[in-house]
Amino acid sequence: VLDDMIREGKKRGLMSYEQVKAIEFIKESFTIENGLLTPTFKSRRYAVEKKYKELFQTIYKNAKI
């Protein structure tokens, strides 16, 4: 998926700094019940950051830069 996104970005003229560098798919849905969405279906950024902090650190550490 990442290679396809990079290829498509290049095809559309995106600069390197505009390209996606890493991607991770999470099986768990973001819902109101699990606290990752507000009642108006906006993400609760702090809750998402807190829950996936280690994952985000790993993604940034291993990103193709």
N, C-alpha and C positions, 0 to 999 in steps of 0.2 A: 504494500500500500504506500509506504513512504517513497519508494523508488518511482511509483506512478505519479505521486504528487509532485515530486521534484521534476520529473520529466515534463509534466503538464505546465508547471511553473516556468520552466525554461522556454517551453514552446510559446508561452504567452508573454515572454520578455521580463519576467521578474528578476530582480537583482538577487545576488547571493544572500544578502541580509534580509530579504523579504521572503525567503524560502523557509518552509518547515524543515527543522533539523532533526526532530525526533517525534515519535508518535507512540502512544500506548493505548490499548483498548482495555476498558474496565467492564467486567461482566455485570457488576451491580448497577442497577438503575438509580438515577438521582430522583428521589421522591420526597414528598412532604413528610411522609411517615418516618423515613430514616434521617430526616433533618438536613438533607442536602439541597432542598428546594424550599422557597417561601410559599405561602398560600397563593401568591400570584405567579408561581412557576418560574421565579428567578432563582439562580443558583445562590446559595449561601456560601460566599467565597471563603470566609473564615473557617466554616465547618469543613468545606472541601479541602482547604489547605491543611487543616489539622489532621483530617482522616488520612490523606494521601501524602503527607509530608515526606516520608521515606521514599515513596515511589517517585515523587518529583525530584528529589535529590539524586536518585539513581538515574533518572532520565537525563537530567542536566549533565551529570558526570559522564555518561556514555554517549551523549549526542555527537553526531558527525559535524564537527565545526570546521 
